[in-house]
Amino acid sequence: MQVAIAIAIVLATIFAMEWVAWASHKYIMHGVGWGWHRDHHEPHDKTLEKNDLYALVGAAMSISMFALGSPMVMGADAWWPATWIGLGVLGYGIIYTLVHDGLVHQRYFKWVPKRGYAKRLVQAHKLHHATVGKEGGVSFGFVFARDPAKLKAELKAQREAGIAVVRDSAGA
């Protein structure tokens, strides 16, 4: 029974991390943290971006949970679910790295999906990058992608309302 609980905690954490990532992306990275995130939205030929510092934040979250769950670190005050939460944060980080950095931005491998959910993820994130600057925008999540047609309509409405500056190539 305890194995099932541990697996449930890991999976629940992975799903919860998409919400954490969405909120962090929308309100921190496109807000007070724009200084780290800006270069991710601008063309460059560097291997690393300042934006990659956010991976260290995720790693610190995971490591902190592992520490809180460890009797070696916390002694009798160790909280066993924290270990599984830390594993879920780590799992989300791996998924994020493969999907966002690998598939969408092709930093590790070259493959352009022609159909299915992978294509939808790429399209949604490309629409996220369709805005100039930090204002407005769509699709702040990384693993769950809304319908690209609805995202295009949302971008068009933001442009017409003067909320966002949208690149001409976005088709919105």
N, C-alpha and C positions, 0 to 999 in steps of 0.2 A: 504493500500500500504506500509506503514512504517513497518508493521509486516513482510511482504514478504521480504523487504530489510534486516531487522534484521536477519531473518532466512537464507537468502542468505549469509550474512556476516559470520554468525556462521559456515555454511557448507563450505564456501570458506576457512575460517581459518583452519578448521579441515583438509581439503585437503592440504593446504599450509604447515601445520605443519609436514606432512609426509616428505616433501622436507627439511624443517628446521632440522628435526630429522636425516634424511639421511646425510645431509651435516655436521651436528654437530658430528654425530657418526663417519663418515669417516675422517674428518679433525681435529676435536678437541679431541674426545675420543680416537681415534687411532693415535693422534699426541701429542700436548702439554698437553692434559688432560689425558694421559695414566695412570698417577699415581692414579687417581680416578677410572679408568675403568679396570685396570689390574686384580683386584680380581674377576671381573665378568667373566673373561676368565680362571680362575684357580679354581681347585676343593677346596672347603672349606665346613665347617659345621656350619658356622655362620648364624644367622637369617638375619642380615643386612650386606650390602657390602658398601665399600667406594663409589662404583658406584651409590648407592642410593642417594648420594648427588646431582646428576644431576636432580632428581625429585624436589629438592628445587629450582634449577635454573628455571625449568619449572613453578613451583608455583610462583616464583618471577615475571616471565614474565606475567602470568595471572593476578596476583594481581596488577601489574603496569598498565595494561590495564584497569582494573576495576577502579583504582584510576584516571587515565586520563579521563575516561568517566563520573566520578562522579561530579555533581555540588557541592556536599557537600565538596569534596576535592579540586576541581579545580575552583570552583565558576563559573563565566561567561566564563572562558577559557575551560570548560569541552568540550571534543570532543565526542559526543554521539556514533559514531561507535566503539570507544575503548571498551565500555562495551561489545559489541557483539563480538569483537575480543577476549577479555578476556574470554568470555564464550566459544568460539571456542578452545582456548588454553586449557582451563580446560577440555572440552569435549575430545580433543585429549589425554590429560593426563590420563583420565579415560580409554579410549580405549587402550592406550599403556599399562597401568597397567594390564588390563584384558587379553590382547593378549600376551604381552611379558612376564610379570612376572607370570601371572596366567596360560595361556595355554602353552606357550613354555617352561618356566622354572618350572612350576608347584609349585609355591611358595604358592598359595592360594587354589588350588583344583587339584585333580588328574583326568585327562581325556586325553587319548591319541587318537586323531582322526584317524580313519581308512581310511577316504576318504574325498574328497572335498577340498575346499580352506583352511580349518583349517589345514588339513594334509600338504598342500603345505607350509603354513606359518611355521609350525614346522620344516619341512625338510629344508627350506631355512635358517632358523635361526641356525639350527644344522650345516649346511654347513658354516655359518659365523664363528661358533666356531671351525671349523675344523683346523684353522691355529694356530700355536704356535707363540705367540708374536703379536706385533701390525702391522707388515708389511704384505702387500698383503691383501687378504681376499675378500669375496663377500657378497652380501646381507646386506647392511648397513641400509636399511629401516626397519620399524617395522610392518607396516600394509599391504603394497603392496609387494608381493613376486613374484619374477621371477621363471620361470620353473627350478626346481631342476636339471634336466639333463643338462641344459645350465650352471647352476652355477657349477656343478661338472666339466664340460669341462673347464670352466674358471679357477677353482682351479688347475686343472691338468696343464694347460698352465703356470700358475704362478709358480707352483712347478718346472716345467721343465726349466723355464727361471731364476730360482733362486731368484724370487721375494718373495715367501712365503715358509715357512716351514709348510707342511700339515701333520696332524696326519695320521698314517697308516689306522686307522679305518674309515676315511672319504670316502674311495673308489674312490678318485680322482686320 
